[in-house]
């Protein structure tokens, strides 16, 4: 088994790396890696229904869809991620406890009583510090998990906080959990780098034929191609979302206004704007202009730009309209 300490902190590149070791490396792999601020959503989720759009935009948090199912998770540099890829004989390879047991053993050595609970979580004193997901293709499994070590808890709750009434869809919803950092439970404090080294030492010691591996220039070039062609694109991260209906209203200086939209593959099919606002011109041309538009701020602003909105919405700005649409 190849053991990799991945040095990139680019979320797009790192999720592409997960796909690369799964689909393009023949040997089994174990990898430790970290992402800079990012929300990683499950393959079958409606991305916009999982994120706090304003919070994410203000803080420049990247949003990336991964290859596996499950719920959305927040990553920062205080969170350590681990990935296993393994080739087997059947679909019975889906075994969350098998791949999380090394983490539990390392924590026990450090004096932390961690447990596997529920479907795919690791907990300390009933609080979640690790979520895990798996993806199977033919005779191969990709297992990856998070390890909250010293993450910013306010960012976790702020970035993933969403009003469940906005979106009506069949996408897989994330389940809120009480979370905790590993560092808060260590009898003797260690750094994240030291914790990373202890996990890698355990893997290389306890897994047959485990050996360290550094990505070659050819590896990195192929990963970059996957990043650029897939994981950094709107089509994958947002457009891949299931169909949904969106409804949200707000009170503005010009009165109340409500947006009702049907969205398919991230594209707004139709829009109905209602409220008690005043207007000079009929608003139907505005609604019509938003049809066949990406449910994405820049695209919507572009469609609204030709309109003198003062004639359509008295005392309601383009920023007001945008904020109501997310």
C-alpha positions as a Markdown table, in Angstrom:
| # | Residue | x | y | z |
|---|---|---|---|---|
| 1 | Unk | 0.0 | 0.0 | 0.0 |
| 2 | Unk | 1.3 | 3.4 | -1.0 |
| 3 | Unk | 1.3 | 6.0 | 1.9 |
| 4 | Unk | 1.0 | 9.6 | 0.9 |
| 5 | Unk | 1.4 | 12.9 | 2.8 |
| 6 | Unk | -0.3 | 15.3 | 0.4 |
| 7 | Unk | 1.1 | 18.8 | 0.6 |
| 8 | Unk | -1.6 | 20.8 | -1.4 |
| 9 | Unk | -4.2 | 22.7 | 0.5 |
| 10 | Unk | -6.2 | 23.6 | -2.6 |
| 11 | Unk | -9.7 | 22.0 | -2.2 |
| 12 | Unk | -10.3 | 21.6 | -6.0 |
| 13 | Unk | -6.9 | 19.9 | -6.4 |
| 14 | Unk | -7.3 | 17.7 | -3.4 |
| 15 | Unk | -10.7 | 16.3 | -4.3 |
| 16 | Unk | -9.3 | 15.7 | -7.7 |
| 17 | Unk | -6.4 | 13.8 | -6.1 |
| 18 | Unk | -8.9 | 11.6 | -4.3 |
| 19 | Unk | -10.4 | 10.7 | -7.7 |
| 20 | Unk | -6.9 | 10.2 | -9.2 |
| 21 | Unk | -5.7 | 7.7 | -6.5 |
| 22 | Unk | -9.0 | 5.9 | -6.8 |
| 23 | Unk | -9.3 | 5.6 | -10.6 |
| 24 | Unk | -5.8 | 5.9 | -11.9 |
| 25 | Unk | -3.4 | 4.3 | -9.3 |
| 26 | Unk | -3.4 | 0.5 | -9.4 |
| 27 | Unk | -1.9 | 0.0 | -5.9 |
| 28 | Unk | -4.0 | 0.5 | -2.7 |
| 29 | Unk | -3.3 | 3.9 | -1.2 |
| 30 | Unk | -3.6 | 5.7 | 2.1 |
| 31 | Unk | -3.4 | 9.5 | 2.0 |
| 32 | Unk | -3.4 | 12.3 | 4.6 |
| 33 | Unk | -4.3 | 15.8 | 3.4 |
| 34 | Unk | -5.8 | 19.2 | 4.4 |
| 35 | Unk | -7.9 | 21.7 | 2.7 |
| 36 | Unk | -8.0 | 25.5 | 3.1 |
| 37 | Unk | -11.5 | 26.8 | 3.9 |
| 38 | Unk | -14.0 | 24.8 | 1.9 |
| 39 | Unk | -17.4 | 23.1 | 2.0 |
| 40 | Unk | -17.3 | 19.7 | 0.5 |
| 41 | Unk | -20.7 | 18.4 | -0.5 |
| 42 | Unk | -21.8 | 14.9 | -1.2 |
| 43 | Unk | -22.2 | 13.7 | -4.8 |
| 44 | Unk | -26.1 | 13.6 | -4.6 |
| 45 | Unk | -26.7 | 16.8 | -2.7 |
| 46 | Unk | -28.2 | 20.1 | -3.8 |
| 47 | Unk | -25.2 | 22.4 | -3.2 |
| 48 | Unk | -27.1 | 25.6 | -2.7 |
| 49 | Unk | -29.4 | 23.9 | -0.1 |
| 50 | Unk | -26.3 | 23.0 | 2.0 |
| 51 | Unk | -24.4 | 26.3 | 2.2 |
| 52 | Unk | -25.0 | 29.7 | 3.7 |
| 53 | Unk | -24.5 | 31.6 | 0.5 |
| 54 | Unk | -23.7 | 35.1 | 2.0 |
| 55 | Unk | -21.3 | 33.6 | 4.6 |
| 56 | Unk | -19.5 | 31.6 | 2.0 |
| 57 | Unk | -19.2 | 34.5 | -0.4 |
| 58 | Unk | -18.0 | 37.0 | 2.2 |
| 59 | Unk | -15.2 | 34.7 | 3.4 |
| 60 | Unk | -14.2 | 33.3 | 0.0 |
| 61 | Unk | -14.9 | 29.7 | 1.0 |
| 62 | Unk | -14.6 | 27.3 | -1.9 |
| 63 | Unk | -17.4 | 24.8 | -2.5 |
| 64 | Unk | -16.5 | 21.4 | -4.1 |
| 65 | Unk | -18.6 | 18.4 | -4.8 |
| 66 | Unk | -16.9 | 15.1 | -4.0 |
| 67 | Unk | -17.1 | 11.7 | -5.7 |
| 68 | Unk | -18.8 | 9.9 | -2.8 |
| 69 | Unk | -22.3 | 10.3 | -1.3 |
| 70 | Unk | -23.2 | 11.5 | 2.2 |
| 71 | Unk | -23.6 | 15.0 | 3.7 |
| 72 | Unk | -21.8 | 18.3 | 3.5 |
| 73 | Unk | -18.7 | 19.0 | 5.7 |
| 74 | Unk | -16.7 | 22.1 | 6.4 |
| 75 | Unk | -12.9 | 21.9 | 6.0 |
| 76 | Unk | -10.2 | 24.3 | 7.2 |
| 77 | Unk | -6.5 | 23.9 | 8.0 |
| 78 | Unk | -7.4 | 22.7 | 11.5 |
| 79 | Unk | -9.1 | 19.6 | 10.0 |
| 80 | Unk | -7.1 | 16.6 | 8.8 |
| 81 | Unk | -8.5 | 14.3 | 6.1 |
| 82 | Unk | -7.6 | 10.7 | 5.4 |
| 83 | Unk | -8.3 | 8.5 | 2.3 |
| 84 | Unk | -8.1 | 4.8 | 1.7 |
| 85 | Unk | -8.4 | 3.1 | -1.7 |
| 86 | Unk | -8.6 | -0.6 | -1.8 |
| 87 | Unk | -9.2 | -3.3 | -4.4 |
| 88 | Unk | -11.3 | -6.2 | -3.4 |
| 89 | Unk | -13.5 | -9.1 | -4.6 |
| 90 | Unk | -17.0 | -7.8 | -4.1 |
| 91 | Unk | -19.2 | -4.9 | -3.0 |
| 92 | Unk | -18.9 | -6.1 | 0.6 |
| 93 | Unk | -15.9 | -3.8 | 0.8 |
| 94 | Unk | -18.2 | -1.1 | 2.2 |
| 95 | Unk | -17.1 | -1.2 | 5.8 |
| 96 | Unk | -16.8 | 2.1 | 7.7 |
| 97 | Unk | -15.5 | 0.5 | 10.8 |
| 98 | Unk | -12.6 | -1.2 | 9.1 |
| 99 | Unk | -11.2 | 2.1 | 7.7 |
| 100 | Unk | -11.8 | 4.2 | 10.8 |
| 101 | Unk | -10.4 | 1.6 | 13.3 |
| 102 | Unk | -6.8 | 2.9 | 12.8 |
| 103 | Unk | -7.9 | 6.4 | 13.8 |
| 104 | Unk | -9.5 | 5.0 | 17.0 |
| 105 | Unk | -6.4 | 3.1 | 17.9 |
| 106 | Unk | -4.1 | 6.1 | 17.5 |
| 107 | Unk | -6.5 | 8.2 | 19.7 |
| 108 | Unk | -6.5 | 5.5 | 22.3 |
| 109 | Unk | -2.7 | 5.6 | 22.4 |
| 110 | Unk | -3.0 | 9.3 | 23.0 |
| 111 | Unk | -5.5 | 8.8 | 25.9 |
| 112 | Unk | -8.7 | 9.7 | 24.0 |
| 113 | Unk | -11.7 | 7.4 | 24.2 |
| 114 | Unk | -13.1 | 7.7 | 20.7 |
| 115 | Unk | -15.9 | 5.5 | 19.4 |
| 116 | Unk | -17.5 | 4.5 | 16.1 |
| 117 | Unk | -21.2 | 5.5 | 16.3 |
| 118 | Unk | -24.2 | 5.6 | 14.0 |
| 119 | Unk | -23.8 | 5.0 | 10.3 |
| 120 | Unk | -20.4 | 6.6 | 9.6 |
| 121 | Unk | -19.3 | 8.8 | 12.5 |
| 122 | Unk | -16.5 | 8.9 | 15.1 |
| 123 | Unk | -17.3 | 10.5 | 18.4 |
| 124 | Unk | -15.8 | 11.6 | 21.7 |
| 125 | Unk | -18.2 | 11.8 | 24.6 |
| 126 | Unk | -21.1 | 11.7 | 22.2 |
| 127 | Unk | -19.8 | 14.6 | 20.0 |
| 128 | Unk | -18.8 | 14.0 | 16.4 |
| 129 | Unk | -15.2 | 14.7 | 15.3 |
| 130 | Unk | -15.1 | 12.6 | 12.1 |
| 131 | Unk | -17.6 | 12.1 | 9.3 |
| 132 | Unk | -16.9 | 9.4 | 6.7 |
| 133 | Unk | -18.0 | 8.5 | 3.2 |
| 134 | Unk | -17.4 | 5.8 | 0.7 |
| 135 | Unk | -17.6 | 5.3 | -3.1 |
| 136 | Unk | -17.5 | 1.9 | -4.8 |
| 137 | Unk | -16.8 | 1.3 | -8.5 |
| 138 | Unk | -16.5 | -2.2 | -9.8 |
| 139 | Unk | -14.1 | -4.0 | -7.4 |
| 140 | Unk | -12.6 | -0.9 | -5.8 |
| 141 | Unk | -13.6 | 1.3 | -2.8 |
| 142 | Unk | -12.6 | 4.9 | -1.9 |
| 143 | Unk | -13.1 | 5.6 | 1.8 |
| 144 | Unk | -12.4 | 9.1 | 3.1 |
| 145 | Unk | -13.0 | 10.9 | 6.3 |
| 146 | Unk | -12.5 | 14.1 | 8.2 |
| 147 | Unk | -10.7 | 14.6 | 11.6 |
| 148 | Unk | -11.6 | 17.8 | 13.4 |
| 149 | Unk | -8.4 | 18.6 | 15.3 |
| 150 | Unk | -8.4 | 22.3 | 15.9 |
| 151 | Unk | -11.1 | 23.7 | 13.5 |
| 152 | Unk | -12.9 | 27.0 | 13.8 |
| 153 | Unk | -16.3 | 25.9 | 15.2 |
| 154 | Unk | -18.0 | 29.2 | 14.3 |
| 155 | Unk | -17.1 | 28.8 | 10.7 |
| 156 | Unk | -18.4 | 25.2 | 10.7 |
| 157 | Unk | -21.9 | 26.3 | 11.9 |
| 158 | Unk | -21.9 | 29.6 | 9.9 |
| 159 | Unk | -20.9 | 28.1 | 6.5 |
| 160 | Unk | -23.4 | 25.2 | 6.7 |
| 161 | Unk | -26.3 | 27.1 | 8.3 |
| 162 | Unk | -29.2 | 27.1 | 5.8 |
| 163 | Unk | -32.9 | 27.8 | 6.0 |
| 164 | Unk | -34.6 | 24.4 | 5.2 |
| 165 | Unk | -37.7 | 26.1 | 3.9 |
| 166 | Unk | -35.9 | 27.7 | 0.9 |
| 167 | Unk | -35.3 | 24.5 | -1.1 |
| 168 | Unk | -37.8 | 21.7 | -1.9 |
| 169 | Unk | -35.9 | 18.8 | -3.6 |
| 170 | Unk | -35.0 | 15.2 | -3.3 |
| 171 | Unk | -31.3 | 15.7 | -2.7 |
| 172 | Unk | -29.6 | 14.0 | 0.3 |
| 173 | Unk | -29.8 | 16.4 | 3.2 |
| 174 | Unk | -27.0 | 16.8 | 5.8 |
| 175 | Unk | -27.9 | 15.9 | 9.4 |
| 176 | Unk | -26.7 | 18.5 | 12.0 |
| 177 | Unk | -24.5 | 17.0 | 14.7 |
| 178 | Unk | -22.9 | 18.3 | 17.8 |
| 179 | Unk | -19.2 | 18.5 | 16.9 |
| 180 | Unk | -15.9 | 18.7 | 18.8 |
| 181 | Unk | -12.2 | 19.1 | 18.2 |
| 182 | Unk | -9.8 | 16.3 | 19.1 |
| 183 | Unk | -7.3 | 18.8 | 20.6 |
| 184 | Unk | -9.8 | 19.6 | 23.3 |
| 185 | Unk | -9.7 | 16.0 | 24.6 |
| 186 | Unk | -6.0 | 15.3 | 24.6 |
| 187 | Unk | -4.5 | 14.7 | 28.0 |
| 188 | Unk | -1.1 | 15.9 | 26.7 |
| 189 | Unk | -1.3 | 18.6 | 23.9 |
| 190 | Unk | 0.3 | 17.9 | 20.6 |
| 191 | Unk | 0.4 | 19.8 | 17.3 |
| 192 | Unk | -1.6 | 18.8 | 14.2 |
| 193 | Unk | 1.6 | 17.9 | 12.5 |
| 194 | Unk | 2.5 | 15.6 | 15.3 |
| 195 | Unk | -0.9 | 14.0 | 15.2 |
| 196 | Unk | -0.5 | 13.5 | 11.4 |
| 197 | Unk | 2.8 | 11.8 | 11.9 |
| 198 | Unk | 1.4 | 9.5 | 14.5 |
| 199 | Unk | -1.4 | 8.3 | 12.2 |
| 200 | Unk | 1.1 | 7.7 | 9.3 |
| 201 | Unk | 3.4 | 5.8 | 11.7 |
| 202 | Unk | 0.6 | 3.6 | 12.7 |
| 203 | Unk | -0.4 | 2.8 | 9.1 |
| 204 | Unk | 3.1 | 2.1 | 7.9 |
| 205 | Unk | 3.7 | -0.2 | 11.0 |
| 206 | Unk | 0.5 | -2.1 | 10.9 |
| 207 | Unk | -0.4 | -2.5 | 7.2 |
| 208 | Unk | 1.6 | -5.1 | 5.2 |
| 209 | Unk | 3.8 | -3.8 | 2.5 |
| 210 | Unk | 3.0 | -0.1 | 3.3 |
| 211 | Unk | 5.5 | 2.3 | 2.0 |
| 212 | Unk | 5.8 | 6.0 | 1.6 |
| 213 | Unk | 5.2 | 7.5 | -1.8 |
| 214 | Unk | 5.6 | 11.0 | -3.4 |
| 215 | Unk | 3.6 | 12.0 | -6.4 |
| 216 | Unk | 5.6 | 12.3 | -9.6 |
| 217 | Unk | 5.4 | 15.2 | -11.9 |
| 218 | Unk | 3.3 | 13.1 | -14.2 |
| 219 | Unk | 0.9 | 12.3 | -11.3 |
| 220 | Unk | 0.6 | 16.0 | -10.4 |
| 221 | Unk | 0.0 | 17.0 | -14.0 |
| 222 | Unk | -2.9 | 14.5 | -14.4 |
| 223 | Unk | -4.4 | 15.6 | -11.1 |
| 224 | Unk | -4.3 | 19.2 | -12.3 |
| 225 | Unk | -6.2 | 18.2 | -15.4 |
| 226 | Unk | -8.9 | 16.5 | -13.4 |
| 227 | Unk | -9.0 | 19.6 | -11.2 |
| 228 | Unk | -9.4 | 22.1 | -14.1 |
| 229 | Unk | -11.8 | 20.0 | -16.2 |
| 230 | Unk | -14.1 | 18.9 | -13.4 |
| 231 | Unk | -13.7 | 19.9 | -9.7 |
| 232 | Unk | -13.2 | 23.6 | -10.2 |
| 233 | Unk | -16.2 | 24.0 | -12.6 |
| 234 | Unk | -19.6 | 25.3 | -11.8 |
| 235 | Unk | -21.2 | 22.5 | -13.8 |
| 236 | Unk | -19.9 | 19.9 | -11.4 |
| 237 | Unk | -20.1 | 21.7 | -8.1 |
| 238 | Unk | -23.5 | 23.4 | -8.7 |
| 239 | Unk | -25.0 | 22.2 | -12.0 |
| 240 | Unk | -24.9 | 18.6 | -11.0 |
| 241 | Unk | -27.4 | 19.3 | -8.2 |
| 242 | Unk | -30.8 | 17.5 | -8.4 |
| 243 | Unk | -33.9 | 19.5 | -9.6 |
| 244 | Unk | -35.4 | 21.7 | -6.9 |
| 245 | Unk | -38.0 | 24.4 | -6.2 |
| 246 | Unk | -36.8 | 27.6 | -4.4 |
| 247 | Unk | -38.9 | 30.0 | -2.4 |
| 248 | Unk | -37.8 | 32.9 | -0.3 |
| 249 | Unk | -39.1 | 36.3 | 0.7 |
| 250 | Unk | -37.8 | 39.4 | 2.5 |
| 251 | Unk | -39.0 | 42.8 | 3.6 |
| 252 | Unk | -37.2 | 45.7 | 1.8 |
| 253 | Unk | -37.5 | 49.5 | 1.8 |
| 254 | Unk | -39.9 | 49.1 | -1.1 |
| 255 | Unk | -42.1 | 46.5 | 0.6 |
| 256 | Unk | -42.1 | 42.7 | 0.7 |
| 257 | Unk | -40.9 | 40.6 | -2.2 |
| 258 | Unk | -40.9 | 36.9 | -2.7 |
| 259 | Unk | -38.9 | 34.8 | -5.3 |
| 260 | Unk | -40.4 | 31.5 | -6.5 |
| 261 | Unk | -38.1 | 29.5 | -8.9 |
| 262 | Unk | -38.0 | 26.1 | -10.5 |
| 263 | Unk | -34.4 | 25.0 | -11.1 |
| 264 | Unk | -33.1 | 22.0 | -13.1 |
| 265 | Unk | -29.4 | 21.0 | -13.2 |
| 266 | Unk | -28.6 | 24.4 | -11.7 |
| 267 | Unk | -30.5 | 26.3 | -14.4 |
| 268 | Unk | -33.5 | 28.5 | -13.5 |
| 269 | Unk | -36.4 | 27.3 | -15.7 |
| 270 | Unk | -39.0 | 29.8 | -14.6 |
| 271 | Unk | -39.5 | 32.6 | -12.0 |
| 272 | Unk | -42.4 | 34.2 | -10.4 |
| 273 | Unk | -41.9 | 37.3 | -8.3 |
| 274 | Unk | -44.6 | 38.4 | -5.9 |
| 275 | Unk | -45.1 | 40.9 | -3.1 |
| 276 | Unk | -46.6 | 44.2 | -2.1 |
| 277 | Unk | -44.0 | 46.4 | -3.8 |
| 278 | Unk | -44.9 | 49.2 | -6.2 |
| 279 | Unk | -43.8 | 49.4 | -9.9 |
| 280 | Unk | -44.2 | 51.5 | -13.0 |
| 281 | Unk | -43.5 | 48.8 | -15.6 |
| 282 | Unk | -44.9 | 45.2 | -15.7 |
| 283 | Unk | -42.3 | 42.9 | -14.1 |
| 284 | Unk | -42.9 | 40.0 | -16.5 |
| 285 | Unk | -39.9 | 41.0 | -18.7 |
| 286 | Unk | -37.6 | 40.7 | -15.7 |
| 287 | Unk | -39.0 | 37.3 | -14.9 |
| 288 | Unk | -38.6 | 36.2 | -18.5 |
| 289 | Unk | -35.0 | 37.4 | -18.6 |
| 290 | Unk | -34.1 | 35.2 | -15.7 |
| 291 | Unk | -35.3 | 32.0 | -17.4 |
| 292 | Unk | -32.6 | 29.7 | -18.6 |
| 293 | Unk | -30.0 | 31.4 | -16.3 |
| 294 | Unk | -27.6 | 29.6 | -14.0 |
| 295 | Unk | -28.7 | 29.9 | -10.3 |
| 296 | Unk | -25.4 | 31.7 | -9.8 |
| 297 | Unk | -24.9 | 35.4 | -8.7 |
| 298 | Unk | -22.7 | 36.6 | -11.6 |
| 299 | Unk | -25.0 | 35.1 | -14.2 |
| 300 | Unk | -28.1 | 36.6 | -12.6 |
| 301 | Unk | -26.5 | 40.1 | -12.3 |
| 302 | Unk | -25.7 | 39.9 | -16.0 |
| 303 | Unk | -29.3 | 39.2 | -16.9 |
| 304 | Unk | -30.6 | 42.1 | -14.6 |
| 305 | Unk | -28.0 | 44.6 | -15.8 |
| 306 | Unk | -29.9 | 45.9 | -18.9 |
| 307 | Unk | -33.0 | 46.8 | -16.8 |
| 308 | Unk | -33.6 | 50.1 | -15.1 |
| 309 | Unk | -34.9 | 48.3 | -12.0 |
| 310 | Unk | -36.2 | 51.5 | -10.4 |
| 311 | Unk | -39.0 | 51.3 | -13.0 |
| 312 | Unk | -39.8 | 47.7 | -12.1 |
| 313 | Unk | -39.3 | 47.7 | -8.3 |
| 314 | Unk | -39.7 | 50.9 | -6.4 |
| 315 | Unk | -37.0 | 51.3 | -3.7 |
| 316 | Unk | -35.7 | 47.7 | -4.3 |
| 317 | Unk | -32.1 | 47.4 | -5.5 |
| 318 | Unk | -30.4 | 44.7 | -7.5 |
| 319 | Unk | -28.6 | 43.6 | -4.3 |
| 320 | Unk | -32.0 | 43.1 | -2.6 |
| 321 | Unk | -33.1 | 40.9 | -5.5 |
| 322 | Unk | -29.9 | 38.9 | -5.5 |
| 323 | Unk | -30.0 | 38.3 | -1.7 |
| 324 | Unk | -33.5 | 36.9 | -1.9 |
| 325 | Unk | -32.5 | 34.5 | -4.7 |
| 326 | Unk | -30.0 | 32.6 | -2.4 |
